[in-house]
Amino acid sequence: MKEVALRFENIRIPGLKDEGLTLEIHAHTAATVLGSESSGVDVLGRYALALLRPSAGRVLVFGEDISQMTRSAALAFRRRVGYLPADIGLLHNLSLSDNVALPLQFGSSMSEREIEGRLRIMLAQLRLTDVAKRRPADVTEEQRRRAAVARAVAFDPSLVIMEDPFDGMTTRAAAELLEIVRGGETPEGSRRTVFITGRSLPQSLEPRIETHYKIARGRLNVRT
């Protein structure tokens, strides 16, 4: 029986008329939940991380309800979860490399040398070495998204939550980022669990997503 990485239990969202949202995302898989702007899919990631609380139901991440933890316990637990918000969330007064390094500097016990080594690897993997010292306003949208992905996987999390991650990107770049986030393959499937919400997904990426959910006309539809 597969481990459940993320479970939504009777969550109320606008797109479902008469029932709460209940679904499970298995570990070592990638899943999408797509819907219109009014469907409520945009809050699912924040519910999972307890950055927002649903009016009904609960969300379990690896069997734990982050909303019930103390602040310090929640901060520590969230290191297991990478998060790429829809607005990317980079700090505009910092360079791309400083943005990527930020969670490692303030959320880990790594030495400065270890952080520099980890940072060098991530920047190279995301093709950001040449623009690492630039600020977000001075690079392209794709480069900003690459930096946000690097920051999201800085702790090498078990689960990555992404909101509208491929907006404005070429199909080729989107495919590359998805593979980086999946983290390679294991006998169980992808090394990381990936949960994507948004309006749409490039069709060419669909074979690399194990489960597809869509909220439309007040119902949740699933395709595996």
PyRosetta script that sets phi, psi and omega in degrees:
from pyrosetta import init, pose_from_sequence

init()
pose = pose_from_sequence("MKEVALRFENIRIPGLKDEGLTLEIHAHTAATVLGSESSGVDVLGRYALALLRPSAGRVLVFGEDISQMTRSAALAFRRRVGYLPADIGLLHNLSLSDNVALPLQFGSSMSEREIEGRLRIMLAQLRLTDVAKRRPADVTEEQRRRAAVARAVAFDPSLVIMEDPFDGMTTRAAAELLEIVRGGETPEGSRRTVFITGRSLPQSLEPRIETHYKIARGRLNVRT")
pose.set_psi(1, 129.0)
pose.set_omega(1, -175.6)
pose.set_phi(2, -72.6)
pose.set_psi(2, 142.6)
pose.set_omega(2, 174.5)
pose.set_phi(3, -65.8)
pose.set_psi(3, 142.1)
pose.set_omega(3, 176.0)
pose.set_phi(4, -95.8)
pose.set_psi(4, 118.1)
pose.set_omega(4, -179.5)
pose.set_phi(5, -83.9)
pose.set_psi(5, -35.0)
pose.set_omega(5, -174.4)
pose.set_phi(6, -144.4)
pose.set_psi(6, 128.4)
pose.set_omega(6, -179.4)
pose.set_phi(7, -134.1)
pose.set_psi(7, 124.6)
pose.set_omega(7, 173.4)
pose.set_phi(8, -100.7)
pose.set_psi(8, 128.2)
pose.set_omega(8, -177.5)
pose.set_phi(9, -119.6)
pose.set_psi(9, 104.9)
pose.set_omega(9, 174.2)
pose.set_phi(10, 54.0)
pose.set_psi(10, 45.1)
pose.set_omega(10, 179.1)
pose.set_phi(11, -79.6)
pose.set_psi(11, 130.7)
pose.set_omega(11, 177.5)
pose.set_phi(12, -83.7)
pose.set_psi(12, 122.7)
pose.set_omega(12, 173.8)
pose.set_phi(13, -136.8)
pose.set_psi(13, 154.1)
pose.set_omega(13, -173.1)
pose.set_phi(14, -59.6)
pose.set_psi(14, -31.9)
pose.set_omega(14, -173.3)
pose.set_phi(15, -73.1)
pose.set_psi(15, -14.7)
pose.set_omega(15, 178.7)
pose.set_phi(16, -106.7)
pose.set_psi(16, 116.5)
pose.set_omega(16, -168.2)
pose.set_phi(17, -70.9)
pose.set_psi(17, -50.2)
pose.set_omega(17, -168.4)
pose.set_phi(18, -118.2)
pose.set_psi(18, 2.1)
pose.set_omega(18, -175.5)
pose.set_phi(19, -145.5)
pose.set_psi(19, 158.7)
pose.set_omega(19, 176.9)
pose.set_phi(20, -81.7)
pose.set_psi(20, 161.4)
pose.set_omega(20, 178.6)
pose.set_phi(21, -84.1)
pose.set_psi(21, 121.7)
pose.set_omega(21, 175.0)
pose.set_phi(22, -129.2)
pose.set_psi(22, 119.1)
pose.set_omega(22, 176.4)
pose.set_phi(23, -157.8)
pose.set_psi(23, 157.3)
pose.set_omega(23, 179.7)
pose.set_phi(24, -121.0)
pose.set_psi(24, 138.4)
pose.set_omega(24, 174.2)
pose.set_phi(25, -111.8)
pose.set_psi(25, 115.4)
pose.set_omega(25, -177.2)
pose.set_phi(26, -76.5)
pose.set_psi(26, 148.6)
pose.set_omega(26, 176.6)
pose.set_phi(27, -61.7)
pose.set_psi(27, 150.7)
pose.set_omega(27, 177.7)
pose.set_phi(28, 66.4)
pose.set_psi(28, 27.9)
pose.set_omega(28, 174.5)
pose.set_phi(29, -133.0)
pose.set_psi(29, 163.9)
pose.set_omega(29, 170.4)
pose.set_phi(30, -113.1)
pose.set_psi(30, 137.5)
pose.set_omega(30, -178.5)
pose.set_phi(31, -138.4)
pose.set_psi(31, 147.8)
pose.set_omega(31, 175.5)
pose.set_phi(32, -121.1)
pose.set_psi(32, 146.3)
pose.set_omega(32, 166.6)
pose.set_phi(33, -125.4)
pose.set_psi(33, 111.1)
pose.set_omega(33, -176.9)
pose.set_phi(34, -109.3)
pose.set_psi(34, 150.7)
pose.set_omega(34, 178.1)
pose.set_phi(35, -176.0)
pose.set_psi(35, 169.6)
pose.set_omega(35, 180.0)
pose.set_phi(36, -70.5)
pose.set_psi(36, 172.6)
pose.set_omega(36, -179.4)
pose.set_phi(37, -59.6)
pose.set_psi(37, -31.1)
pose.set_omega(37, -177.4)
pose.set_phi(38, -89.1)
pose.set_psi(38, -1.7)
pose.set_omega(38, -174.6)
pose.set_phi(39, -75.7)
pose.set_psi(39, -24.7)
pose.set_omega(39, -178.7)
pose.set_phi(40, 96.3)
pose.set_psi(40, 2.5)
pose.set_omega(40, -178.5)
pose.set_phi(41, -64.9)
pose.set_psi(41, -23.4)
pose.set_omega(41, -175.8)
pose.set_phi(42, -69.4)
pose.set_psi(42, -14.4)
pose.set_omega(42, -179.6)
pose.set_phi(43, -97.3)
pose.set_psi(43, -7.8)
pose.set_omega(43, -173.2)
pose.set_phi(44, -62.1)
pose.set_psi(44, -42.0)
pose.set_omega(44, 179.1)
pose.set_phi(45, -63.0)
pose.set_psi(45, -42.1)
pose.set_omega(45, 179.7)
pose.set_phi(46, -69.6)
pose.set_psi(46, -31.7)
pose.set_omega(46, 172.5)
pose.set_phi(47, -63.7)
pose.set_psi(47, -44.3)
pose.set_omega(47, -178.3)
pose.set_phi(48, -60.2)
pose.set_psi(48, -38.6)
pose.set_omega(48, -177.9)
pose.set_phi(49, -89.1)
pose.set_psi(49, 1.4)
pose.set_omega(49, -178.8)
pose.set_phi(50, 61.6)
pose.set_psi(50, 28.9)
pose.set_omega(50, 171.8)
pose.set_phi(51, -80.6)
pose.set_psi(51, -23.7)
pose.set_omega(51, 168.7)
pose.set_phi(52, -132.6)
pose.set_psi(52, 155.7)
pose.set_omega(52, 177.1)
pose.set_phi(53, -115.5)
pose.set_psi(53, 132.7)
pose.set_omega(53, 178.1)
pose.set_phi(54, -71.0)
pose.set_psi(54, 155.2)
pose.set_omega(54, 179.0)
pose.set_phi(55, -71.9)
pose.set_psi(55, -19.7)
pose.set_omega(55, 177.7)
pose.set_phi(56, -152.4)
pose.set_psi(56, 153.7)
pose.set_omega(56, 178.4)
pose.set_phi(57, 83.2)
pose.set_psi(57, -174.2)
pose.set_omega(57, 179.9)
pose.set_phi(58, -151.1)
pose.set_psi(58, 166.3)
pose.set_omega(58, 178.2)
pose.set_phi(59, -126.2)
pose.set_psi(59, 132.2)
pose.set_omega(59, 177.9)
pose.set_phi(60, -111.8)
pose.set_psi(60, 129.7)
pose.set_omega(60, 176.3)
pose.set_phi(61, -112.7)
pose.set_psi(61, 113.2)
pose.set_omega(61, -173.2)
pose.set_phi(62, 50.2)
pose.set_psi(62, 41.1)
pose.set_omega(62, 176.4)
pose.set_phi(63, 81.9)
pose.set_psi(63, 2.5)
pose.set_omega(63, -176.8)
pose.set_phi(64, -115.4)
pose.set_psi(64, 141.2)
pose.set_omega(64, 175.8)
pose.set_phi(65, -97.4)
pose.set_psi(65, 102.9)
pose.set_omega(65, -175.1)
pose.set_phi(66, -61.8)
pose.set_psi(66, -30.5)
pose.set_omega(66, -177.6)
pose.set_phi(67, -64.8)
pose.set_psi(67, -18.7)
pose.set_omega(67, -179.7)
pose.set_phi(68, -94.9)
pose.set_psi(68, -0.1)
pose.set_omega(68, -178.5)
pose.set_phi(69, -87.6)
pose.set_psi(69, 159.5)
pose.set_omega(69, 170.0)
pose.set_phi(70, -67.7)
pose.set_psi(70, 163.4)
pose.set_omega(70, -176.9)
pose.set_phi(71, -60.1)
pose.set_psi(71, -43.5)
pose.set_omega(71, -178.6)
pose.set_phi(72, -67.6)
pose.set_psi(72, -38.5)
pose.set_omega(72, 178.5)
pose.set_phi(73, -67.7)
pose.set_psi(73, -38.8)
pose.set_omega(73, 178.8)
pose.set_phi(74, -65.1)
pose.set_psi(74, -42.7)
pose.set_omega(74, 178.5)
pose.set_phi(75, -60.6)
pose.set_psi(75, -42.6)
pose.set_omega(75, 179.0)
pose.set_phi(76, -66.7)
pose.set_psi(76, -41.3)
pose.set_omega(76, -177.8)
pose.set_phi(77, -67.3)
pose.set_psi(77, -35.5)
pose.set_omega(77, -177.6)
pose.set_phi(78, -64.7)
pose.set_psi(78, -13.9)
pose.set_omega(78, 175.7)
pose.set_phi(79, -65.9)
pose.set_psi(79, -17.5)
pose.set_omega(79, 176.7)
pose.set_phi(80, -81.5)
pose.set_psi(80, -6.2)
pose.set_omega(80, -174.8)
pose.set_phi(81, -126.0)
pose.set_psi(81, 120.8)
pose.set_omega(81, 172.3)
pose.set_phi(82, -86.7)
pose.set_psi(82, 145.1)
pose.set_omega(82, -175.6)
pose.set_phi(83, -135.6)
pose.set_psi(83, 125.4)
pose.set_omega(83, 174.3)
pose.set_phi(84, -118.1)
pose.set_psi(84, 99.8)
pose.set_omega(84, -178.1)
pose.set_phi(85, -73.1)
pose.set_psi(85, 163.6)
pose.set_omega(85, -177.5)
pose.set_phi(86, -61.5)
pose.set_psi(86, -32.6)
pose.set_omega(86, -179.2)
pose.set_phi(87, -89.6)
pose.set_psi(87, 11.5)
pose.set_omega(87, 178.7)
pose.set_phi(88, 71.1)
pose.set_psi(88, -43.9)
pose.set_omega(88, 171.4)
pose.set_phi(89, 76.7)
pose.set_psi(89, 18.0)
pose.set_omega(89, 176.8)
pose.set_phi(90, -73.9)
pose.set_psi(90, 146.2)
pose.set_omega(90, 175.9)
pose.set_phi(91, -82.6)
pose.set_psi(91, 122.3)
pose.set_omega(91, -170.6)
pose.set_phi(92, -74.1)
pose.set_psi(92, -17.1)
pose.set_omega(92, 179.3)
pose.set_phi(93, -89.7)
pose.set_psi(93, 0.8)
pose.set_omega(93, 179.1)
pose.set_phi(94, -114.0)
pose.set_psi(94, 153.6)
pose.set_omega(94, 174.4)
pose.set_phi(95, -70.0)
pose.set_psi(95, 167.0)
pose.set_omega(95, 176.8)
pose.set_phi(96, -59.2)
pose.set_psi(96, -44.3)
pose.set_omega(96, -178.7)
pose.set_phi(97, -64.0)
pose.set_psi(97, -38.8)
pose.set_omega(97, 178.5)
pose.set_phi(98, -68.4)
pose.set_psi(98, -35.2)
pose.set_omega(98, 175.9)
pose.set_phi(99, -62.6)
pose.set_psi(99, -44.0)
pose.set_omega(99, -179.0)
pose.set_phi(100, -67.2)
pose.set_psi(100, -37.3)
pose.set_omega(100, -176.8)
pose.set_phi(101, -75.3)
pose.set_psi(101, -21.3)
pose.set_omega(101, -171.7)
pose.set_phi(102, -52.0)
pose.set_psi(102, -51.5)
pose.set_omega(102, -179.6)
pose.set_phi(103, -63.7)
pose.set_psi(103, -31.8)
pose.set_omega(103, 178.8)
pose.set_phi(104, -70.3)
pose.set_psi(104, -36.6)
pose.set_omega(104, -178.3)
pose.set_phi(105, -70.9)
pose.set_psi(105, -38.0)
pose.set_omega(105, -173.9)
pose.set_phi(106, -106.7)
pose.set_psi(106, -7.0)
pose.set_omega(106, -176.9)
pose.set_phi(107, -125.7)
pose.set_psi(107, 12.2)
pose.set_omega(107, -179.9)
pose.set_phi(108, -139.9)
pose.set_psi(108, 169.0)
pose.set_omega(108, 177.8)
pose.set_phi(109, -100.9)
pose.set_psi(109, 15.0)
pose.set_omega(109, -178.9)
pose.set_phi(110, -66.6)
pose.set_psi(110, 145.3)
pose.set_omega(110, 175.7)
pose.set_phi(111, -73.4)
pose.set_psi(111, 164.7)
pose.set_omega(111, 178.5)
pose.set_phi(112, -59.2)
pose.set_psi(112, -38.6)
pose.set_omega(112, 179.1)
pose.set_phi(113, -65.7)
pose.set_psi(113, -41.1)
pose.set_omega(113, 178.7)
pose.set_phi(114, -65.3)
pose.set_psi(114, -40.1)
pose.set_omega(114, 178.5)
pose.set_phi(115, -63.5)
pose.set_psi(115, -43.3)
pose.set_omega(115, 179.2)
pose.set_phi(116, -61.5)
pose.set_psi(116, -39.7)
pose.set_omega(116, 178.0)
pose.set_phi(117, -66.4)
pose.set_psi(117, -44.8)
pose.set_omega(117, 178.5)
pose.set_phi(118, -63.0)
pose.set_psi(118, -42.7)
pose.set_omega(118, -179.0)
pose.set_phi(119, -63.1)
pose.set_psi(119, -42.4)
pose.set_omega(119, -179.2)
pose.set_phi(120, -61.4)
pose.set_psi(120, -41.0)
pose.set_omega(120, 179.9)
pose.set_phi(121, -66.3)
pose.set_psi(121, -45.2)
pose.set_omega(121, -177.3)
pose.set_phi(122, -66.8)
pose.set_psi(122, -41.6)
pose.set_omega(122, -180.0)
pose.set_phi(123, -63.8)
pose.set_psi(123, -38.3)
pose.set_omega(123, 177.9)
pose.set_phi(124, -68.0)
pose.set_psi(124, -43.4)
pose.set_omega(124, -179.4)
pose.set_phi(125, -62.0)
pose.set_psi(125, -37.1)
pose.set_omega(125, -179.0)
pose.set_phi(126, -91.3)
pose.set_psi(126, 8.2)
pose.set_omega(126, 177.9)
pose.set_phi(127, 58.4)
pose.set_psi(127, 46.9)
pose.set_omega(127, -177.3)
pose.set_phi(128, -118.4)
pose.set_psi(128, 2.2)
pose.set_omega(128, -174.4)
pose.set_phi(129, -55.1)
pose.set_psi(129, -43.0)
pose.set_omega(129, -174.9)
pose.set_phi(130, -72.3)
pose.set_psi(130, -19.8)
pose.set_omega(130, -178.6)
pose.set_phi(131, -117.9)
pose.set_psi(131, 12.9)
pose.set_omega(131, -172.8)
pose.set_phi(132, -59.0)
pose.set_psi(132, -31.7)
pose.set_omega(132, -176.7)
pose.set_phi(133, -88.8)
pose.set_psi(133, -2.0)
pose.set_omega(133, 178.2)
pose.set_phi(134, -84.7)
pose.set_psi(134, 155.3)
pose.set_omega(134, 176.1)
pose.set_phi(135, -85.4)
pose.set_psi(135, 160.2)
pose.set_omega(135, -177.6)
pose.set_phi(136, -52.8)
pose.set_psi(136, -37.2)
pose.set_omega(136, -177.8)
pose.set_phi(137, -68.5)
pose.set_psi(137, -15.8)
pose.set_omega(137, -174.8)
pose.set_phi(138, -101.8)
pose.set_psi(138, 9.4)
pose.set_omega(138, 179.7)
pose.set_phi(139, -127.7)
pose.set_psi(139, 174.7)
pose.set_omega(139, -178.1)
pose.set_phi(140, -78.5)
pose.set_psi(140, 166.0)
pose.set_omega(140, 176.2)
pose.set_phi(141, -59.0)
pose.set_psi(141, -42.0)
pose.set_omega(141, 179.1)
pose.set_phi(142, -62.1)
pose.set_psi(142, -41.0)
pose.set_omega(142, -179.9)
pose.set_phi(143, -67.2)
pose.set_psi(143, -35.6)
pose.set_omega(143, 175.5)
pose.set_phi(144, -64.0)
pose.set_psi(144, -41.6)
pose.set_omega(144, 179.3)
pose.set_phi(145, -67.4)
pose.set_psi(145, -36.4)
pose.set_omega(145, 176.7)
pose.set_phi(146, -62.8)
pose.set_psi(146, -41.2)
pose.set_omega(146, 177.9)
pose.set_phi(147, -65.0)
pose.set_psi(147, -39.4)
pose.set_omega(147, 178.9)
pose.set_phi(148, -65.4)
pose.set_psi(148, -37.3)
pose.set_omega(148, 175.8)
pose.set_phi(149, -65.1)
pose.set_psi(149, -44.5)
pose.set_omega(149, 178.7)
pose.set_phi(150, -57.9)
pose.set_psi(150, -43.0)
pose.set_omega(150, 178.5)
pose.set_phi(151, -65.9)
pose.set_psi(151, -38.9)
pose.set_omega(151, -178.3)
pose.set_phi(152, -64.4)
pose.set_psi(152, -30.3)
pose.set_omega(152, -178.0)
pose.set_phi(153, -104.6)
pose.set_psi(153, 13.5)
pose.set_omega(153, -175.7)
pose.set_phi(154, -57.0)
pose.set_psi(154, -38.7)
pose.set_omega(154, -179.4)
pose.set_phi(155, -87.9)
pose.set_psi(155, 6.5)
pose.set_omega(155, -173.8)
pose.set_phi(156, 51.9)
pose.set_psi(156, 60.2)
pose.set_omega(156, -174.1)
pose.set_phi(157, -70.6)
pose.set_psi(157, 162.0)
pose.set_omega(157, 176.4)
pose.set_phi(158, -81.7)
pose.set_psi(158, -26.3)
pose.set_omega(158, -178.3)
pose.set_phi(159, -132.1)
pose.set_psi(159, 136.4)
pose.set_omega(159, 175.0)
pose.set_phi(160, -123.4)
pose.set_psi(160, 126.6)
pose.set_omega(160, 177.9)
pose.set_phi(161, -106.6)
pose.set_psi(161, 127.6)
pose.set_omega(161, -174.7)
pose.set_phi(162, -130.7)
pose.set_psi(162, 132.6)
pose.set_omega(162, 179.2)
pose.set_phi(163, -111.0)
pose.set_psi(163, 120.6)
pose.set_omega(163, -178.7)
pose.set_phi(164, 43.2)
pose.set_psi(164, 53.5)
pose.set_omega(164, -169.6)
pose.set_phi(165, -72.5)
pose.set_psi(165, -20.2)
pose.set_omega(165, -171.5)
pose.set_phi(166, -111.1)
pose.set_psi(166, 12.3)
pose.set_omega(166, 179.7)
pose.set_phi(167, -59.8)
pose.set_psi(167, 131.3)
pose.set_omega(167, 176.5)
pose.set_phi(168, 75.6)
pose.set_psi(168, 8.1)
pose.set_omega(168, -178.4)
pose.set_phi(169, -104.3)
pose.set_psi(169, 152.8)
pose.set_omega(169, 173.4)
pose.set_phi(170, -69.6)
pose.set_psi(170, 158.4)
pose.set_omega(170, 178.9)
pose.set_phi(171, -60.0)
pose.set_psi(171, -40.0)
pose.set_omega(171, -179.3)
pose.set_phi(172, -64.0)
pose.set_psi(172, -44.8)
pose.set_omega(172, 179.9)
pose.set_phi(173, -66.4)
pose.set_psi(173, -39.8)
pose.set_omega(173, 178.5)
pose.set_phi(174, -61.9)
pose.set_psi(174, -42.7)
pose.set_omega(174, 178.6)
pose.set_phi(175, -62.9)
pose.set_psi(175, -40.2)
pose.set_omega(175, 179.7)
pose.set_phi(176, -64.1)
pose.set_psi(176, -44.8)
pose.set_omega(176, -179.2)
pose.set_phi(177, -66.2)
pose.set_psi(177, -38.3)
pose.set_omega(177, 178.3)
pose.set_phi(178, -60.5)
pose.set_psi(178, -42.6)
pose.set_omega(178, 179.7)
pose.set_phi(179, -66.1)
pose.set_psi(179, -37.2)
pose.set_omega(179, 177.1)
pose.set_phi(180, -63.8)
pose.set_psi(180, -42.9)
pose.set_omega(180, -179.5)
pose.set_phi(181, -67.8)
pose.set_psi(181, -39.6)
pose.set_omega(181, 176.9)
pose.set_phi(182, -59.9)
pose.set_psi(182, -31.1)
pose.set_omega(182, 172.8)
pose.set_phi(183, 78.9)
pose.set_psi(183, 19.9)
pose.set_omega(183, -177.2)
pose.set_phi(184, 95.1)
pose.set_psi(184, 177.7)
pose.set_omega(184, -175.5)
pose.set_phi(185, -116.2)
pose.set_psi(185, 147.4)
pose.set_omega(185, 175.4)
pose.set_phi(186, -126.3)
pose.set_psi(186, 171.4)
pose.set_omega(186, 175.5)
pose.set_phi(187, -56.7)
pose.set_psi(187, -26.2)
pose.set_omega(187, -179.4)
pose.set_phi(188, -83.5)
pose.set_psi(188, -18.8)
pose.set_omega(188, -175.6)
pose.set_phi(189, 137.2)
pose.set_psi(189, -147.9)
pose.set_omega(189, 179.1)
pose.set_phi(190, -64.9)
pose.set_psi(190, 147.8)
pose.set_omega(190, -178.0)
pose.set_phi(191, -66.1)
pose.set_psi(191, -35.5)
pose.set_omega(191, 176.6)
pose.set_phi(192, -110.0)
pose.set_psi(192, 151.1)
pose.set_omega(192, 169.8)
pose.set_phi(193, -84.3)
pose.set_psi(193, 136.7)
pose.set_omega(193, -176.9)
pose.set_phi(194, -125.3)
pose.set_psi(194, 128.2)
pose.set_omega(194, 179.0)
pose.set_phi(195, -123.5)
pose.set_psi(195, 117.1)
pose.set_omega(195, -174.3)
pose.set_phi(196, -117.2)
pose.set_psi(196, 130.8)
pose.set_omega(196, 172.2)
pose.set_phi(197, -120.3)
pose.set_psi(197, 155.6)
pose.set_omega(197, 178.9)
pose.set_phi(198, 162.8)
pose.set_psi(198, -169.3)
pose.set_omega(198, -179.0)
pose.set_phi(199, -85.3)
pose.set_psi(199, -40.6)
pose.set_omega(199, -175.4)
pose.set_phi(200, -153.7)
pose.set_psi(200, 170.6)
pose.set_omega(200, 179.7)
pose.set_phi(201, -139.1)
pose.set_psi(201, 134.2)
pose.set_omega(201, 176.4)
pose.set_phi(202, -54.6)
pose.set_psi(202, 131.2)
pose.set_omega(202, -175.0)
pose.set_phi(203, -57.8)
pose.set_psi(203, -33.3)
pose.set_omega(203, -178.0)
pose.set_phi(204, -67.2)
pose.set_psi(204, -17.1)
pose.set_omega(204, 179.8)
pose.set_phi(205, -87.2)
pose.set_psi(205, -13.6)
pose.set_omega(205, -173.3)
pose.set_phi(206, -56.3)
pose.set_psi(206, -38.3)
pose.set_omega(206, 179.0)
pose.set_phi(207, -63.2)
pose.set_psi(207, -19.1)
pose.set_omega(207, -179.1)
pose.set_phi(208, -96.5)
pose.set_psi(208, 6.1)
pose.set_omega(208, 176.2)
pose.set_phi(209, -113.3)
pose.set_psi(209, 119.5)
pose.set_omega(209, -174.6)
pose.set_phi(210, -73.2)
pose.set_psi(210, -35.1)
pose.set_omega(210, -176.3)
pose.set_phi(211, -133.8)
pose.set_psi(211, 132.0)
pose.set_omega(211, -178.7)
pose.set_phi(212, -118.5)
pose.set_psi(212, 121.0)
pose.set_omega(212, 173.8)
pose.set_phi(213, -111.4)
pose.set_psi(213, 147.0)
pose.set_omega(213, 174.8)
pose.set_phi(214, -142.4)
pose.set_psi(214, 133.4)
pose.set_omega(214, 175.9)
pose.set_phi(215, -100.9)
pose.set_psi(215, 118.3)
pose.set_omega(215, -178.8)
pose.set_phi(216, -152.7)
pose.set_psi(216, 139.7)
pose.set_omega(216, 178.4)
pose.set_phi(217, 53.9)
pose.set_psi(217, 37.8)
pose.set_omega(217, 175.4)
pose.set_phi(218, 77.4)
pose.set_psi(218, 10.2)
pose.set_omega(218, -178.4)
pose.set_phi(219, -130.0)
pose.set_psi(219, 153.5)
pose.set_omega(219, 175.5)
pose.set_phi(220, -99.8)
pose.set_psi(220, 120.5)
pose.set_omega(220, 179.6)
pose.set_phi(221, -111.4)
pose.set_psi(221, 146.1)
pose.set_omega(221, -177.5)
pose.set_phi(222, -128.7)
pose.set_psi(222, 142.1)
pose.set_omega(222, 174.8)
pose.set_phi(223, -140.1)
pose.set_psi(223, 127.1)
pose.set_omega(223, -178.7)
pose.set_phi(224, -109.5)
pose.dump_pdb("model.pdb")
